[in-house]
Amino acid sequence: MRIRIMKEKRKTIAYSLAPEELSIILPNDEVPEEQFNSLIDAISMAKVGSGHHRLVTREELQELLRRWIDNLQVRPNRAQVRYMRDKWASCSQRKNITFNSLLTNMPKEFVEYVICHELLHLKVPRHNKLFRSLLSAYMPDWKERVTRTMEFVLHKELIW
Ligand SMILES: [Zn+2]
């Protein structure tokens, strides 16, 4: 996975985790280098490699998918796993759901988030208020899951 550092007109540092790229978005006004370095330090010292991050196999991905279909009481027309360059998952109007094969070898807590998120689109197609409240109801810690995964990816990249 690549790491890309971008600058945007914003006030705080943000992350965006795409399948082949973790972006770190910095505020446009020059970020002092020390601030950036201390961010990298903080992240690399985060609780990584503590066994917290269990990576998912393809079979586990299927199993998690079955479990969440059951849990959310949804009926996808078809669910498949294949490589996609720029998204983790997609849901068509015909209720066909596709998950990115790159999800295997990602932390389990992140894979579960992607599954839950995408299956919820069978109930609510758009990222509106209802969608966000359902997501938080079914997975209250989804933001932490995503953040920890980004820290994990960043740390891995720094080591290699
Ligand atoms: Zn979505």
Boltz pocket constraint, residues with backbone or C-beta under 6 A from the ligand:
constraints:
  - pocket:
      binder: B
      contacts: [[A, 117], [A, 118], [A, 121], [A, 125], [A, 127]]
      max_distance: 6.0
